Amino acid sequence: MFKALVMERDGDGPATAHIRELDEALLPPGDVTVAVEYSSLNYKDALCLSPHGGGLVKAWPHIPGIDLAGTVETSTDPRYRPGDKVVLTGWRVGEIHWGGYATRARVKADWLVPLPEGLSTRQAMAVGTAGLTAALALLALEDHGLTPEKGELLITGAAGGVGSVATALAHAGGYRVAAVTGRPETEPYLRDLGATRILPRADLAETVKRPLESEAWAGCIDAVGGPMLARILGQLQYGASAAAVGLAGGASLPTSVIPFLLRGVNLLGIDSVTQPFPARQRAWTRIAQDLPLDKLESMILPATLADLPDLGQAILAGQVQGRVVVDVRG
């Protein structure tokens, strides 16, 4: 038997969350069974916890949790043995495949990554999908020429999960970080993570008619999208890049091709769901090497399975700072 937070739905009615004891025989097919220790709460998780599954959940009952970290119990794949510590993010686990809000998970071996040396399973979930996305974005910007010497790195949604890890990781890499937030009360938190400048969201939220403004940013990690990203593209330095990681401000992009043609800027799409193993391993290595663990600790909001329904509503309302780390055993 194992414990899980299960979303259950009666007919076409709203889904509700219940903590259940389930038989391991109910776990979906997979190569590796993991004794889960920690998971995390992301925006996608909050959607899956909502009354209709946010359009992500296709079958009920369902166990959400797009991230998990724990210890291998059994494996039919030679890459993993009982006792190995592993991390899983993405691959639509927690959406269409039962996920990490349980003390057991059965998954494909291809979806796993060995726990990076120097990180605990708790710390790995403080990083989670959000931190992996941040690392992938920073690496993509550097692959396109970003260096600390070129100027300020702009990070939008900086107090959220992706933004928090991106700010700390970039600061550790020697970058000067301009952090954008709509919550003035988060300024001390962001400065502690390493932000050297705080910009109110309103400064960039206004749409302007000019396709180009003064060159300001050496690069950008953007979690907002929409009109804000459109405006940022017109403020990038010549040849600079913006890494798009989210759409909190909308999925449309009201811009023109002029920043691309006249300034040679790049818009880089960052996917963390189906990244191949080498890219994931590279990102986790960067995280383990560069992310200050004291800064990581300051991002953590601890939680148990019972806390998740309320926290899910809070994260959808933009009221969660940093990273929710879920002890699924508690």
N, C-alpha and C positions, 0 to 999 in steps of 0.2 A: 504494500500500500504506500501511497505518497500523498502529500498535502498539496493542494493547488487552489488558486483563485480562478473559479470557473464562471464564464459568462453564459447564462442560460436564457433561452427565449421560448415562450409559449406561443406557438402560431405566429401571427404577425404583430404580436404585442412587443413592447420594449424589452430589451435584454437587461438582466440584472445580475449583479456579481454576488457569488457565494463562495465561501471557503469550504472545500470538500475534501474528504479522504477518498482517493480513487485507487482502483486496482491497477498495478503496473501493466497488466495485459491490455489495458485500454490505450496505452501509448501508441502513437503512430509508428509505421515502419521506419527503420533507420539502421545505420551501421554501428553507431556508438550510443550507449546509454550513459548519461552524465548525472551524477549526484550534484544538483545545482545548489550553490551556496549563496550567490548574490545575483540580482538582476538590477535593472534601472528603470526609470520612467522617462519616456520621450514623448514628443508630440504625437507620434503615431500610436503609441501605447494609449494615450488619452483618448484618441479617436476610437480605438478598439474597445475601450472601457465605456464608451458612450452608449446610450440606449439602442442605437441601431448599428453599432459597430463602425461608424464613420465611413461606411462604404468599403471598408477593408476586409471585414470578416465575412466569409462566404458560407460558413456552415456552423451550426450550433449543436451541442455545447462547444465552447471554445476557451482555450487558455491563452491569454495574451502574453506579452513580454518579448520584445524584439532583441533583447540582449540577455546573455547569461554567461556565468563563469562558475566553474566547479571542477570536480574530479571525475575522471573516467571510471566507471564501474565495470562495464563490459564493452568489448569492441571486436567486431569481425574484420576490421581493417587493420593491416599491419602497421600503419603509421601511428596508431594510438594503442596504449596498453593500460590496463587497470592501474590507477594511481597517478596517471598523467594529469597535470593541471591544464585546463583548456578554456578558451574564450570563444564565444560565438556572437556575431552581430550580423544583422541583415538576412539575406536569402529568403525574405518574406516569412521567416519564423516569427511567430506571434501574430501574424496576419492570416495566412492560409494554412499554416502548420503550427501545431501546439508549441507554445513558447516557454519563456523563462519564469513565469509566475507560478512556479511549482518546484517541489524538491527533487523531481526527476524530469529528465527530458531525453527523448530518443531522436537523434538527428543523423544526417548524412556526414560522413567524415570530411567530405570536401568543404563543408561549411565551417569547420573548426580551424582555429589557429592555436598553436601552443602558447600558454601563458608566457609573456615575455619575462626574461630573467630580471629580477629586481622589483617586480610588481606582485602584490597579493591579489587574490580574486576580488576582494573588496575594492582595491584601488583600480583594478581593471574595469570594474563597473562604474566607478566614478568617472572613468574615461568613456567607456561604452561607445555606442553609435555616434553620439555627439562629438566625443573627442577624436574618434577615428576620422570622422568627416573633417574636423578642423585640421588634423594632420595631413590628410589627403589634399585639402585645399592649399595649405602652406607649401607642400611639396610641389604641387602643380604650378603655383606662382613662381617658385624658385626654378623649376624646370623651364619656365618661360622668361627667365632673366632677372627675377627679383633678388636683390641683395640689400642688406641693411644700409649700405652707403647711398642708396638711390633716393631715400627719403622716407616719409611717413607711410605706414601701412594702416589703412582704414578698416575697421571691423565694425559692422553694423549688428544690431541685436546683441551687443557685447555682453550683457548680463545674463543671457540665456545659456543653455548648455553648450552649444557649439562655440558661441562667442567667448564664454569664460575660458574654455580650454585653448581656443585660438589666441586669446590675449596672453595667457600665461606662457604658452609655447613660443609665441613670437617674441615676447620679451626675453625669454631665456636664450633665444637665437640672436639677440642683439638688435632687434628691430625697435624703432620708436612707434608706438601704437596710439592711434587716435581712435578712441572707443565711442561709438554712437549708442545712446540709450534714451528711451522715453521716460525713464524713472530716475529723477534726480537723486533720490535717496540711495541709489546704488553706486554713487561716485566713490565713496571710500572703499567699497568692495573692489571696484574696477582698478583703482589706483594701487591697491594692495596686490592685485594680480600682475601689475606691471604697466598699465595704461599711463602714458605720459600726457595725454590730453583727453578731455571729455567733451563730446559734442552733443547738445540736445538734439533729439530726433527731429524736432521742428525745423532745425537749421537746414536739413536735407530733404524734408518731406514735401516742401513746396515745389510744384512743377514750374519750370521756366520755359519760355519759348525758344531761347537760344540753344542750339544743339551742342555748342561748345562754350565752356567757361574757362577761367584761368586754370592752368595745370596745377593741381594740388597734391595728388596722391601717387605714390610709387606703386601701389597695388591696393587691392581691396578683397576682403573676405565678406561676402554679403549673404545674410540670412533673411533678408526682407523681400527682395524682388520688387516688382511693381514700379511705380513712379520714382521711388528713391533710387533704385538701381539705375533707371534710365538717366537720372540726373548725375549720378556718380560717374557713369561712362563718359559724360562730357567734361568731367573734372580730372580724369586720369592724365598722368604725364604721357608724353609721346612714347609709344611702344609698350606701355604698361598693361597690366591684365587685372581683370576682376574675376574672382572665383565665386560662382553662384551656388549656394548650398541650401537655400530655402525660399519660401514664398509667403512669409507671414504678412506681407503687405499686398499680396495679390499675385496671380499668375500671369497677368498681361504685362507687356513691356512697352510702354508708349515712348519709343525713341525712333531715331532715324539711323541710317547707315553712315552718317557723316563722321562720328567719332572713329569708326573703323577705317574709313577711307582717308581722312585728313590727319589723324593722329596714330593710325596703325595700332589701335588698342585691341585687346583680345578679351573675349568673354568665354570663360572656361566653366563648363558644366561639371559639377562634382557629384558623382553617384557613389554612395557607400553601400548599396544593397547587394549588388552582384559584382563587386570588384574581385578580380582574380587573386589567387593566393599570394603571388609575389608582391603585388601592390599592397595588400593588407599587411603582409609581413614587414615590408619596408616602412609603412606608416607606424605600425606598432613598435618597431625598433627605434624610430625617431622619438616616439612618445616616451619609451622607457629610458632613453638616453638623455633627453632634454627637458622633459616636463618636471618642474620642481615638485616634489611630493608634498612639501608643506603648503604650497599653493593649491595643489589638488585637494588636500584635506580641507582647506578653507571653503571649497566649493560644495562640500557634501552636506546634503540634508538627509539624515537617516530615516528609513521607513520600514514598515512591515507590510505583509499582504493586506492586512485589514485597513491600512491607511490609504491604499491606492485609489479607491473610488473618489474620495474627496480630493486627493492630490491631482487626479486626472482632470477634474473640473477646474482646479486652480491653474494648471499649466495651460489649459485651453483659453483661460481668461488672461494669460500673460502675467500671472501672479507668483510664479516660482522663479527663484534666483538660484543659479548654479545647477547642481546635479543631484537628483534624488537617487539614492542608493538603497536598494531593497534587500533586506536580509530575509530570504524566503523561508528560513527555518524558524524565525521568530514568531 
